[in-house]
Amino acid sequence: MSGHPFRDVVIIAAHNTRQARVLEGHTAFSITLEAARGVLAEAAVPASEVDAVFSKHAPELIYALGIGPAWNSNGASGIAGVLQAASLIATGLARTVLLADGGAGLYTERAATAPWTRPANEFVVPFGLYTAAEFALIARRHMYLHGTTPEQLAEVAATIRNNGHVNPDAVYFGRGPYTVADVLGSRMIADPFHLLDCATTSEGGCGLLMTTVERAADLPGTPVYVLGGGLDALGPAYRHAPAWDLAGSLDDVPNGYVGRRAARRAFGMAGLGTSDVDVCELYDPFSFEIIRQFEAFEFCEQGEGGDFVTGGRIGPGGEFPITTDGGLMSYSHGGGIVQLSQRVARGVHQLQKRCQSGQVPDAKVALCSNGGSGALFTDVVLLGSERP
């Protein structure tokens, strides 16, 4: 028998609520509750079976769904929640885990950048070091070191936005198609990022349901397995100015490649290599982050990421199709934590063969990521259609 620690763990369902620029009448909690109810209905699992909840609103969900007493994570979902939930199930501390988060009613001052891009700390308030500028510092350093070009960044952005253009569920459905010239022609936000190199702002919710292989056998959904994962952080996000060369005690991997150890753990745990990945549901706050992640995750050598993403390799039908629903740039960016779960949800839907658009034929392994070096963290999870 395999010794894989998550052999008996599955993600049985993933559900996205409606996504929109503004969801009238919703709060962050109400759309989170809708996501929770939606994923339970999709999985055909009664709320009474849930014995652990991962969410920024976990206590409120436990009360509203009437499922207590339950394990209260008092923390967010995303990849961190998925790996922690898998550990609970694997160790018998929980049997059915609900992960849900949402964002609505948070971005109200439309004349300013979104509130999650300008947290109140000593760098943001006096100097205006908002999120786009933080990620731009990382991109510019790579461009200086390796000659990465704005055209290469724009090819990433156009690819992701075109994925959303053909996705009926995307907030920016039908807005394209986009070309490299379109991206480069949009106004500058934080050099080297043009407007179309940057994530959008919108509202929505996402839910995931995880349980045991035994319980999943009685449910209608197609099980998806957690093959491996890892979490890498160098500090609190958006509190300190990021630097490419920032390093902790393990200084062999600088912040410019944060996520490398997480990816190595994930692939080592899964017994797989980068060539085994069929689809890359990569976190896309800004176009350069995709180039950086391919290097950090060792799909290519350091400094080769710009060339790696050109020539159709990351597009539909390419070797490593990326962010197939349109991601943060086109599908949805609900602020806070919800988009972290959406990368996992899209990976689940790819392996369940449920994508309305951008379905990768015969996809068996999906790599999902969260975060980025501008935020001092990157998380990685490998999902599979076959039991480890």
C-alpha positions as CSV (number, residue, x, y, z in Angstrom):
1,M,0.0,0.0,0.0
2,S,1.2,3.5,-0.8
3,G,2.6,5.5,2.1
4,H,1.3,8.8,0.7
5,P,-0.1,10.8,3.6
6,F,-3.1,12.1,1.7
7,R,-4.0,8.8,0.0
8,D,-7.4,8.8,1.7
9,V,-8.2,12.5,1.1
10,V,-10.2,13.9,-1.8
11,I,-11.6,17.2,-3.0
12,I,-15.1,16.2,-4.0
13,A,-16.6,19.5,-5.1
14,A,-15.6,23.1,-6.0
15,H,-18.2,25.8,-6.5
16,N,-18.0,29.5,-7.6
17,T,-20.8,31.8,-7.0
18,R,-21.7,34.4,-9.7
19,Q,-18.8,36.8,-10.1
20,A,-19.4,40.5,-11.0
21,R,-17.8,43.9,-10.8
22,V,-20.3,44.6,-8.1
23,L,-22.8,42.1,-6.5
24,E,-25.6,44.4,-5.3
25,G,-27.0,43.5,-1.9
26,H,-24.1,41.2,-0.9
27,T,-21.6,41.5,1.9
28,A,-18.4,39.5,2.1
29,F,-20.1,37.1,4.6
30,S,-23.3,36.7,2.6
31,I,-21.5,35.8,-0.6
32,T,-19.3,33.4,1.4
33,L,-22.4,31.8,2.8
34,E,-23.8,31.4,-0.7
35,A,-20.5,29.7,-1.8
36,A,-20.7,27.3,1.2
37,R,-24.3,26.4,0.5
38,G,-23.5,26.0,-3.2
39,V,-20.6,23.6,-2.8
40,L,-22.6,21.5,-0.3
41,A,-25.5,21.3,-2.8
42,E,-23.1,20.4,-5.6
43,A,-21.6,17.6,-3.6
44,A,-24.9,16.4,-2.3
45,V,-23.6,16.5,1.2
46,P,-25.8,17.8,4.1
47,A,-24.4,20.6,6.2
48,S,-24.7,18.4,9.2
49,E,-21.9,16.2,8.0
50,V,-19.3,19.1,8.0
51,D,-17.1,18.8,11.1
52,A,-14.4,21.5,10.1
53,V,-14.6,24.9,8.4
54,F,-11.8,26.9,6.9
55,S,-12.8,30.5,6.2
56,K,-12.2,34.1,7.3
57,H,-15.8,33.7,8.4
58,A,-15.5,30.2,9.9
59,P,-17.4,30.9,13.2
60,E,-20.2,32.8,11.4
61,L,-20.5,29.9,8.9
62,I,-20.7,27.3,11.7
63,Y,-23.5,29.3,13.3
64,A,-25.4,30.1,10.1
65,L,-25.3,26.5,8.8
66,G,-26.1,25.1,12.2
67,I,-23.2,22.6,12.0
68,G,-21.5,23.0,15.3
69,P,-19.7,21.9,17.3
70,A,-17.1,21.9,14.5
71,W,-13.4,22.5,14.1
72,N,-13.0,26.2,13.7
73,S,-10.0,27.1,11.6
74,N,-10.4,30.8,12.3
75,G,-8.3,31.3,9.2
76,A,-8.6,31.6,5.4
77,S,-9.0,28.9,2.8
78,G,-6.8,28.9,-0.4
79,I,-3.9,26.4,-0.8
80,A,-3.0,26.8,2.9
81,G,-6.5,25.8,3.9
82,V,-6.5,22.9,1.5
83,L,-3.2,21.4,2.8
84,Q,-4.3,21.9,6.4
85,A,-7.7,20.4,5.8
86,A,-6.1,17.4,4.1
87,S,-4.0,16.9,7.2
88,L,-7.1,17.0,9.4
89,I,-8.7,14.3,7.3
90,A,-5.6,12.2,7.0
91,T,-5.1,12.1,10.7
92,G,-8.7,11.5,11.6
93,L,-9.3,14.9,13.2
94,A,-12.1,15.6,10.7
95,R,-14.1,13.7,8.1
96,T,-15.7,16.4,5.9
97,V,-14.1,19.9,5.6
98,L,-15.8,23.0,4.2
99,L,-13.6,25.7,2.8
100,A,-15.3,28.9,1.7
101,D,-14.5,32.6,1.3
102,G,-15.9,35.6,-0.6
103,G,-15.5,39.3,-1.1
104,A,-18.2,41.9,-1.7
105,G,-18.8,45.5,-0.6
106,L,-15.1,46.1,0.1
107,Y,-14.2,48.3,-2.8
108,T,-16.4,51.4,-2.4
109,E,-14.0,54.3,-3.1
110,R,-13.7,53.7,-6.9
111,A,-11.5,56.8,-7.4
112,A,-8.8,55.1,-5.4
113,T,-7.0,51.8,-5.8
114,A,-8.7,48.9,-4.1
115,P,-8.4,48.8,-0.3
116,W,-6.5,45.5,-0.2
117,T,-3.8,47.1,-2.4
118,R,-3.0,49.9,0.1
119,P,-3.0,48.5,3.7
120,A,-2.3,51.0,6.4
121,N,1.4,50.6,7.2
122,E,4.4,52.8,7.3
123,F,5.4,52.3,3.7
124,V,2.0,52.5,2.0
125,V,0.6,55.6,3.8
126,P,3.4,58.1,3.3
127,F,5.0,56.8,0.2
128,G,2.1,55.2,-1.8
129,L,3.8,51.8,-2.1
130,Y,0.6,50.1,-3.3
131,T,0.6,46.5,-4.5
132,A,1.3,47.1,-8.2
133,A,4.4,49.1,-7.3
134,E,5.6,46.3,-5.0
135,F,5.3,43.7,-7.7
136,A,6.8,46.1,-10.2
137,L,10.0,46.3,-8.1
138,I,10.4,42.5,-8.5
139,A,9.7,42.6,-12.2
140,R,12.1,45.5,-12.9
141,R,14.9,43.6,-11.0
142,H,14.4,40.6,-13.3
143,M,14.4,42.7,-16.4
144,Y,17.7,44.3,-15.3
145,L,19.3,41.0,-14.5
146,H,18.0,38.9,-17.5
147,G,16.8,41.3,-20.2
148,T,13.1,40.2,-19.8
149,T,11.0,42.5,-22.1
150,P,7.7,44.2,-21.8
151,E,6.5,42.2,-24.9
152,Q,7.1,39.0,-22.9
153,L,5.0,40.3,-20.0
154,A,2.3,41.4,-22.5
155,E,2.1,37.9,-24.0
156,V,1.3,36.5,-20.6
157,A,-1.3,39.1,-20.0
158,A,-2.9,38.7,-23.4
159,T,-3.0,34.9,-23.0
160,I,-4.8,35.0,-19.6
161,R,-7.2,37.8,-20.7
162,N,-8.1,35.8,-23.8
163,N,-8.9,32.8,-21.7
164,G,-11.4,35.0,-19.8
165,H,-12.7,36.5,-23.0
166,V,-14.1,33.0,-24.0
167,N,-15.2,32.0,-20.5
168,P,-19.0,32.7,-20.1
169,D,-18.5,32.9,-16.3
170,A,-15.8,35.5,-16.4
171,V,-16.5,39.0,-15.4
172,Y,-14.7,40.2,-18.5
173,F,-16.2,37.7,-20.8
174,G,-16.3,39.0,-24.4
175,R,-14.0,41.9,-23.8
176,G,-11.3,40.6,-26.2
177,P,-9.6,39.2,-28.0
178,Y,-6.4,40.9,-26.8
179,T,-3.1,41.3,-28.5
180,V,0.4,42.1,-27.2
181,A,0.0,45.5,-28.8
182,D,-3.3,46.0,-26.8
183,V,-1.5,45.3,-23.5
184,L,1.5,47.6,-24.4
185,G,-0.9,50.3,-25.5
186,S,-2.8,50.5,-22.3
187,R,-1.8,53.2,-19.8
188,M,1.1,52.7,-17.4
189,I,0.2,51.8,-13.8
190,A,3.6,51.0,-12.2
191,D,6.5,50.6,-14.6
192,P,6.7,48.0,-16.2
193,F,3.0,47.2,-15.7
194,H,0.5,48.6,-18.0
195,L,-3.2,48.5,-17.0
196,L,-3.8,45.2,-18.9
197,D,-0.8,43.6,-17.1
198,C,-2.7,44.0,-13.8
199,A,-5.4,42.1,-12.0
200,T,-8.9,43.5,-12.1
201,T,-11.3,44.2,-9.2
202,S,-14.6,42.4,-8.7
203,E,-16.7,40.4,-6.3
204,G,-17.7,36.8,-5.7
205,G,-17.3,33.7,-3.6
206,C,-15.8,30.2,-3.9
207,G,-16.3,27.0,-1.9
208,L,-14.4,23.7,-1.8
209,L,-15.5,20.5,0.0
210,M,-13.0,17.8,1.1
211,T,-13.7,14.4,2.6
212,T,-12.5,10.8,2.7
213,V,-12.1,8.4,-0.2
214,E,-14.6,6.2,1.6
215,R,-17.3,8.9,1.9
216,A,-16.6,10.1,-1.7
217,A,-17.5,6.7,-3.1
218,D,-21.2,7.4,-2.2
219,L,-21.2,10.9,-3.7
220,P,-21.9,12.0,-7.3
221,G,-18.8,14.1,-7.8
222,T,-15.6,13.0,-9.4
223,P,-12.9,12.8,-6.7
224,V,-9.7,14.9,-7.1
225,Y,-6.6,14.0,-5.0
226,V,-4.1,16.1,-3.2
227,L,-0.7,14.8,-4.6
228,G,1.6,17.3,-2.8
229,G,2.0,20.8,-1.7
230,G,4.0,23.4,0.2
231,L,3.8,26.9,1.7
232,D,6.7,29.4,1.5
233,A,6.6,32.8,3.3
234,L,9.3,35.3,4.1
235,G,7.2,37.7,6.1
236,P,3.8,39.4,6.3
237,A,2.3,40.4,2.9
238,Y,2.2,44.1,2.0
239,R,3.8,45.4,5.2
240,H,7.5,45.6,4.1
241,A,8.9,46.7,0.8
242,P,9.8,43.6,-1.2
243,A,13.2,43.0,-2.6
244,W,14.4,40.3,-5.1
245,D,17.4,39.4,-2.8
246,L,15.5,39.3,0.5
247,A,16.3,36.0,2.2
248,G,15.7,34.2,5.5
249,S,17.8,31.6,7.2
250,L,17.7,29.4,4.1
251,D,19.3,32.1,1.9
252,D,19.8,29.8,-1.1
253,V,16.3,30.8,-2.3
254,P,15.8,34.5,-2.3
255,N,12.4,36.2,-2.3
256,G,12.7,36.5,-6.1
257,Y,12.2,32.7,-6.2
258,V,9.9,32.3,-3.2
259,G,7.8,29.2,-3.8
260,R,10.8,27.1,-5.0
261,R,11.0,25.1,-1.8
262,A,7.2,24.7,-1.8
263,A,7.3,23.4,-5.4
264,R,10.1,21.0,-4.6
265,R,8.2,19.7,-1.6
266,A,5.0,19.3,-3.8
267,F,6.8,17.4,-6.6
268,G,8.8,15.3,-4.1
269,M,5.7,14.3,-2.2
270,A,3.9,13.5,-5.5
271,G,6.8,11.6,-7.0
272,L,6.4,13.7,-10.2
273,G,8.3,16.3,-12.2
274,T,7.4,19.4,-14.1
275,S,6.9,17.4,-17.3
276,D,4.0,15.5,-15.7
277,V,1.9,18.7,-15.2
278,D,-0.9,19.0,-17.7
279,V,-2.3,22.4,-16.7
280,C,-0.9,25.3,-14.6
281,E,-3.6,27.2,-12.7
282,L,-1.1,29.9,-11.7
283,Y,-1.9,33.0,-9.5
284,D,-1.8,36.0,-11.8
285,P,-1.9,39.3,-9.9
286,F,0.5,40.8,-12.5
287,S,1.9,39.4,-15.8
288,F,5.5,39.1,-14.7
289,E,4.5,36.8,-11.8
290,I,3.8,34.0,-14.2
291,I,7.3,34.3,-15.7
292,R,8.7,34.3,-12.2
293,Q,6.7,31.3,-11.1
294,F,7.8,29.2,-14.0
295,E,11.4,29.9,-13.0
296,A,10.8,29.5,-9.3
297,F,9.1,26.1,-9.8
298,E,12.0,25.0,-12.1
299,F,10.0,24.5,-15.3
300,C,12.9,26.4,-16.9
301,E,16.3,27.9,-15.8
302,Q,16.7,31.2,-14.0
303,G,16.5,34.0,-16.5
304,E,14.8,31.9,-19.1
305,G,11.2,32.6,-18.1
306,G,10.6,35.4,-20.6
307,D,11.4,33.1,-23.6
308,F,9.7,30.2,-21.9
309,V,6.2,31.8,-22.0
310,T,6.4,32.8,-25.7
311,G,5.5,30.9,-28.9
312,G,2.2,29.5,-27.6
313,R,3.6,27.3,-24.9
314,I,1.3,28.7,-22.2
315,G,-1.8,29.1,-24.4
316,P,-4.7,26.8,-25.2
317,G,-3.2,23.7,-26.7
318,G,0.2,24.6,-25.5
319,E,2.6,22.4,-23.4
320,F,1.7,24.2,-20.2
321,P,-1.7,26.0,-20.5
322,I,-2.0,28.6,-17.8
323,T,-4.8,30.1,-15.7
324,T,-7.4,28.7,-18.0
325,D,-10.5,30.6,-16.7
326,G,-9.0,34.1,-17.1
327,G,-7.7,34.3,-13.6
328,L,-7.5,37.5,-11.6
329,M,-7.0,39.5,-14.8
330,S,-10.3,38.5,-16.4
331,Y,-12.3,35.8,-14.5
332,S,-12.6,37.5,-11.1
333,H,-10.6,39.1,-8.3
334,G,-12.8,39.3,-5.2
335,G,-10.2,40.8,-3.0
336,G,-8.9,39.4,0.2
337,I,-8.8,35.6,0.1
338,V,-11.4,34.4,-2.4
339,Q,-9.1,34.4,-5.4
340,L,-6.7,32.0,-3.6
341,S,-9.4,29.4,-3.6
342,Q,-10.4,30.0,-7.2
343,R,-7.1,28.8,-8.5
344,V,-7.7,25.5,-6.7
345,A,-11.3,25.4,-7.9
346,R,-10.3,25.7,-11.5
347,G,-7.7,23.0,-11.1
348,V,-10.4,20.7,-9.6
349,H,-12.8,21.5,-12.5
350,Q,-10.1,20.8,-15.0
351,L,-9.5,17.3,-13.5
352,Q,-13.2,16.7,-13.3
353,K,-13.6,17.7,-17.0
354,R,-16.2,20.3,-16.1
355,C,-14.7,23.5,-17.7
356,Q,-17.1,25.3,-20.0
357,S,-14.1,26.9,-21.7
358,G,-10.4,26.1,-21.8
359,Q,-10.8,22.5,-20.9
360,V,-7.4,20.7,-21.2
361,P,-8.1,17.3,-22.8
362,D,-7.0,14.3,-20.7
363,A,-5.7,16.5,-17.9
364,K,-4.5,14.3,-15.0
365,V,-2.2,16.7,-13.0
366,A,-2.9,20.3,-12.2
367,L,-0.5,22.7,-10.5
368,C,-2.1,25.5,-8.6
369,S,-0.4,28.4,-7.0
370,N,-1.1,31.4,-4.7
371,G,0.7,34.6,-3.9
372,G,3.8,36.1,-5.3
373,S,7.2,37.6,-4.5
374,G,5.7,41.1,-4.3
375,A,3.7,39.7,-1.3
376,L,6.6,37.7,0.2
377,F,4.9,34.3,-0.1
378,T,4.0,31.6,-2.6
379,D,2.0,28.5,-2.0
380,V,1.9,25.4,-4.3
381,V,-0.4,22.4,-4.5
382,L,-0.4,19.6,-7.0
383,L,-3.8,18.0,-7.7
384,G,-4.4,14.7,-9.6
385,S,-7.2,12.6,-11.0
386,E,-5.5,9.4,-9.8
387,R,-5.2,8.2,-6.2
388,P,-1.6,8.6,-5.0
